């Protein structure tokens, strides 16, 4: 090394210790853990530890919302087949002049040519716009909680099951009336300027294990599309609560991991279980 030259060492990566919320439903021979996930994350968040890791390690089975196909192209193929608009109308023609201008600008700002989406139904463009900005901000799907949990389950030889199929989950959007699809797309476009701050807030509340604040933040963003909230959250939560009630009839320990929004606020899975006479208890870290 040349005399007098000091080489700077790279700064060590910062790690954030997270304590996301965990709940338990149990009887004499069955325990079901309920864990709220975040689908995309940045590096450096240490959450798979403590009580969450202990609960997962002690479970016989992992249950996710869906089990994505191993072939990454398979999911896209299913989405594309269901996203084609059947009436031949161009997507842009479904929007009024102001909404059309904002939509096209949003697509171009996120490096997605709007022309390529003209044959699709509006929900497909809305989904694309709800994901692309987060990728630009450094959030990664491969670091999402479901991916981490599934890999750990496969490595440990645990059974992996799902509450819904890929087709069912896509159909929640694909079968929406056209007016609601347009409403969803317009609300997504209108929310883009606040997306970075809102998602950072959601992630912060998740890391802190604060479902009340997470619910408040989520409820504000869902106020623009209340009918969609019923379809995507409330009805599915009710279905999952019924699944949990039925699963309680069999023995074993199950780790159920679904989007954190399903376990927070009014109409949550916990609320639906309470209506069925089943109590959930928060597992303290």
C-alpha positions as CSV (number, residue, x, y, z in Angstrom):
1,X,0.0,0.0,0.0
2,X,1.3,3.5,-0.8
3,X,2.3,5.5,2.2
4,X,-0.1,8.2,3.3
5,X,-3.1,6.7,1.5
6,X,-6.0,5.6,3.8
7,X,-8.5,3.3,2.2
8,X,-12.0,3.8,3.5
9,X,-13.8,0.7,4.6
10,X,-17.3,0.2,3.3
11,X,-19.9,1.0,6.0
12,X,-21.5,-2.2,7.5
13,X,-25.0,-2.8,6.3
14,X,-27.6,-1.5,8.8
15,X,-30.1,-4.0,10.1
16,X,-33.5,-3.2,11.5
17,X,-34.8,-5.6,14.1
18,X,-38.5,-6.0,13.6
19,X,-41.1,-7.5,15.9
20,X,-44.2,-8.0,13.7
21,X,-47.5,-9.1,15.3
22,X,-48.4,-12.7,15.8
23,X,-51.7,-14.2,17.1
24,X,-52.7,-17.7,18.3
25,X,-55.9,-19.7,18.2
26,X,-55.9,-22.9,20.2
27,X,-57.8,-25.7,21.9
28,X,-56.9,-28.9,23.6
29,X,-55.1,-30.4,20.6
30,X,-54.8,-27.7,17.9
31,X,-52.8,-24.5,17.7
32,X,-53.1,-22.1,14.7
33,X,-50.8,-19.1,14.5
34,X,-51.9,-16.1,12.5
35,X,-49.0,-14.0,11.1
36,X,-49.4,-10.9,8.9
37,X,-47.0,-10.6,6.1
38,X,-45.5,-7.9,3.8
39,X,-45.2,-9.0,0.2
40,X,-42.2,-6.9,-0.7
41,X,-39.3,-5.7,1.5
42,X,-36.0,-3.9,1.4
43,X,-32.8,-5.6,2.5
44,X,-31.7,-5.3,6.1
45,X,-35.0,-6.0,8.0
46,X,-34.5,-8.8,10.5
47,X,-38.0,-10.1,11.3
48,X,-37.8,-13.9,11.1
49,X,-36.6,-14.3,14.7
50,X,-37.9,-14.4,18.2
51,X,-41.5,-15.5,18.8
52,X,-42.3,-15.6,15.1
53,X,-39.4,-18.0,14.4
54,X,-40.3,-20.1,17.4
55,X,-43.9,-20.4,16.4
56,X,-42.9,-21.3,12.8
57,X,-40.4,-23.9,14.0
58,X,-42.9,-25.5,16.2
59,X,-45.6,-25.8,13.5
60,X,-46.2,-28.8,11.3
61,X,-47.6,-26.9,8.4
62,X,-47.4,-23.6,6.7
63,X,-50.5,-22.1,5.1
64,X,-50.2,-19.1,2.7
65,X,-52.8,-17.1,0.8
66,X,-51.6,-18.9,-2.4
67,X,-48.7,-21.1,-3.4
68,X,-47.1,-19.5,-6.4
69,X,-46.1,-21.9,-9.2
70,X,-42.4,-22.7,-9.3
71,X,-42.2,-21.5,-12.9
72,X,-42.2,-17.7,-12.6
73,X,-43.7,-17.4,-16.1
74,X,-46.7,-19.5,-15.2
75,X,-48.2,-16.8,-12.9
76,X,-47.8,-14.2,-15.6
77,X,-49.4,-16.5,-18.2
78,X,-52.5,-17.0,-16.0
79,X,-52.8,-13.3,-15.3
80,X,-52.4,-12.4,-19.0
81,X,-55.1,-14.9,-20.1
82,X,-57.6,-13.5,-17.6
83,X,-56.6,-9.8,-18.2
84,X,-57.7,-9.6,-21.9
85,X,-60.8,-7.4,-22.2
86,X,-63.5,-9.4,-23.9
87,X,-65.4,-6.5,-25.5
88,X,-62.6,-5.2,-27.7
89,X,-62.7,-1.6,-26.2
90,X,-59.3,0.0,-25.7
91,X,-58.4,0.6,-22.1
92,X,-57.8,4.3,-22.6
93,X,-61.3,4.7,-24.1
94,X,-62.8,3.6,-20.8
95,X,-61.4,6.6,-19.0
96,X,-62.5,10.2,-19.1
97,X,-60.1,12.8,-20.7
98,X,-58.5,13.9,-17.4
99,X,-58.1,10.3,-16.0
100,X,-56.7,9.2,-19.4
101,X,-54.0,11.8,-19.4
102,X,-53.0,11.0,-15.8
103,X,-53.0,7.3,-16.5
104,X,-50.8,7.5,-19.6
105,X,-48.4,9.8,-17.8
106,X,-48.2,7.4,-14.8
107,X,-47.5,4.4,-17.0
108,X,-44.7,6.3,-18.9
109,X,-43.2,7.5,-15.7
110,X,-42.9,3.9,-14.6
111,X,-41.4,2.7,-17.9
112,X,-44.5,0.8,-18.9
113,X,-45.8,1.8,-22.4
114,X,-49.6,2.4,-22.0
115,X,-50.1,1.2,-25.6
116,X,-49.1,-2.3,-24.6
117,X,-52.0,-2.4,-22.1
118,X,-54.7,-1.2,-24.4
119,X,-56.2,-4.7,-25.0
120,X,-56.2,-5.4,-21.2
121,X,-58.9,-4.8,-18.7
122,X,-58.3,-1.9,-16.3
123,X,-57.5,-4.1,-13.3
124,X,-54.4,-5.4,-15.0
125,X,-53.0,-1.8,-15.4
126,X,-54.0,-1.0,-11.8
127,X,-52.1,-4.0,-10.5
128,X,-49.0,-3.1,-12.6
129,X,-49.0,0.4,-11.3
130,X,-49.3,-0.8,-7.7
131,X,-46.1,-2.8,-8.0
132,X,-43.8,-1.0,-10.4
133,X,-43.2,2.1,-8.3
134,X,-42.2,0.0,-5.3
135,X,-39.6,-1.9,-7.4
136,X,-38.1,1.5,-8.4
137,X,-37.9,2.4,-4.7
138,X,-35.8,-0.7,-4.0
139,X,-38.5,-3.0,-2.6
140,X,-38.0,-6.7,-3.6
141,X,-40.5,-9.5,-3.9
142,X,-37.8,-12.1,-3.2
143,X,-37.5,-10.6,0.3
144,X,-41.2,-10.7,0.9
145,X,-42.3,-12.6,4.0
146,X,-44.1,-15.3,2.1
147,X,-41.0,-16.2,0.0
148,X,-38.9,-16.4,3.1
149,X,-41.4,-18.6,5.0
150,X,-42.0,-20.9,2.1
151,X,-38.3,-21.5,1.5
152,X,-37.8,-22.2,5.2
153,X,-40.8,-24.6,5.2
154,X,-39.5,-26.5,2.2
155,X,-36.0,-26.7,3.8
156,X,-37.5,-28.1,7.0
157,X,-39.7,-30.5,5.2
158,X,-43.0,-28.9,6.4
159,X,-46.2,-29.3,4.4
160,X,-47.1,-26.1,2.5
161,X,-50.7,-25.4,1.7
162,X,-52.9,-22.5,0.5
163,X,-56.2,-20.8,1.4
164,X,-56.8,-19.9,-2.3
165,X,-55.7,-20.9,-5.7
166,X,-53.8,-18.5,-8.0
167,X,-56.8,-18.5,-10.3
168,X,-59.2,-17.6,-7.5
169,X,-57.0,-14.7,-6.4
170,X,-56.7,-13.2,-9.9
171,X,-60.5,-13.7,-10.4
172,X,-61.1,-11.3,-7.4
173,X,-59.9,-8.6,-9.8
174,X,-60.8,-10.1,-13.2
175,X,-64.5,-10.6,-12.3
176,X,-65.0,-7.1,-10.9
177,X,-67.7,-5.1,-12.8
178,X,-66.0,-2.8,-15.3
179,X,-67.0,0.4,-13.4
180,X,-65.2,-0.9,-10.3
181,X,-62.2,-1.8,-12.4
182,X,-62.0,1.7,-13.7
183,X,-62.5,3.0,-10.1
184,X,-59.6,0.8,-8.9
185,X,-57.3,2.0,-11.7
186,X,-58.1,5.7,-11.2
187,X,-57.6,5.4,-7.4
188,X,-54.3,3.7,-8.0
189,X,-53.1,6.5,-10.3
190,X,-54.3,9.2,-7.9
191,X,-52.5,7.5,-5.0
192,X,-49.1,7.2,-6.7
193,X,-47.7,10.5,-5.4
194,X,-48.3,9.3,-1.8
195,X,-47.3,5.7,-2.4
196,X,-43.7,5.9,-1.2
197,X,-44.7,7.6,2.1
198,X,-47.7,5.4,2.7
199,X,-46.0,2.1,2.1
200,X,-43.0,3.2,4.2
201,X,-45.5,3.9,7.0
202,X,-47.2,0.6,6.6
203,X,-43.9,-1.2,6.7
204,X,-42.9,0.8,9.8
205,X,-46.1,-0.1,11.6
206,X,-45.7,-3.8,10.6
207,X,-42.1,-3.9,11.9
208,X,-43.2,-2.4,15.2
209,X,-46.1,-4.9,15.6
210,X,-48.7,-2.1,15.6
211,X,-51.8,-3.4,13.8
212,X,-54.0,-0.5,15.0
213,X,-51.9,2.1,13.2
214,X,-51.5,-0.2,10.2
215,X,-55.3,-0.6,10.0
216,X,-55.8,3.2,10.3
217,X,-53.3,3.8,7.4
218,X,-54.9,1.0,5.3
219,X,-58.4,2.1,5.9
220,X,-57.6,5.6,4.7
221,X,-56.3,4.3,1.4
222,X,-59.3,2.0,1.0
223,X,-61.9,4.7,1.5
224,X,-61.7,5.6,-2.2
225,X,-62.8,2.1,-3.2
226,X,-65.1,0.7,-0.4
227,X,-66.7,-2.0,-2.7
228,X,-63.3,-3.3,-3.5
229,X,-62.4,-3.5,0.1
230,X,-65.4,-5.7,0.7
231,X,-64.3,-8.1,-2.1
232,X,-60.6,-8.1,-1.4
233,X,-60.6,-7.9,2.4
234,X,-63.8,-8.5,4.3
235,X,-65.3,-11.4,2.3
236,X,-62.0,-13.2,2.1
237,X,-61.4,-12.7,5.8
238,X,-64.7,-14.3,6.5
239,X,-63.8,-17.3,4.3
240,X,-60.5,-17.7,6.0
241,X,-62.1,-17.6,9.5
242,X,-64.4,-20.4,8.4
243,X,-61.4,-22.4,7.2
244,X,-59.7,-21.9,10.6
245,X,-62.8,-23.0,12.4
246,X,-63.0,-26.2,10.4
247,X,-59.2,-26.8,10.8
248,X,-59.6,-26.6,14.6
249,X,-61.5,-29.9,14.4
250,X,-58.2,-31.6,13.5
251,X,-55.1,-31.8,15.7
252,X,-51.7,-30.2,14.9
253,X,-49.9,-26.9,14.8
254,X,-50.4,-24.6,11.8
255,X,-48.6,-21.4,10.9
256,X,-51.0,-19.3,8.7
257,X,-49.3,-16.3,7.0
258,X,-51.5,-13.8,5.1
259,X,-51.2,-10.1,4.1
260,X,-50.9,-8.0,7.3
261,X,-54.0,-5.9,6.2
262,X,-56.2,-9.0,6.7
263,X,-55.2,-9.2,10.4
264,X,-55.8,-5.5,11.2
265,X,-58.8,-3.3,11.8
266,X,-62.6,-3.7,11.5
267,X,-63.6,-6.9,9.7
268,X,-60.2,-8.5,10.2
269,X,-59.8,-12.3,10.4
270,X,-59.8,-11.9,14.2
271,X,-63.1,-10.1,14.1
272,X,-64.6,-12.8,11.8
273,X,-63.3,-15.5,14.2
274,X,-64.9,-13.7,17.2
275,X,-68.2,-13.7,15.4
276,X,-67.8,-17.5,15.1
277,X,-67.2,-17.7,18.8
278,X,-63.4,-18.3,18.5
279,X,-61.0,-16.1,20.5
280,X,-57.6,-15.1,19.2
281,X,-54.8,-14.1,21.5
282,X,-51.8,-11.9,20.7
283,X,-48.5,-13.7,21.2
284,X,-46.3,-11.2,23.1
285,X,-42.6,-10.9,21.9
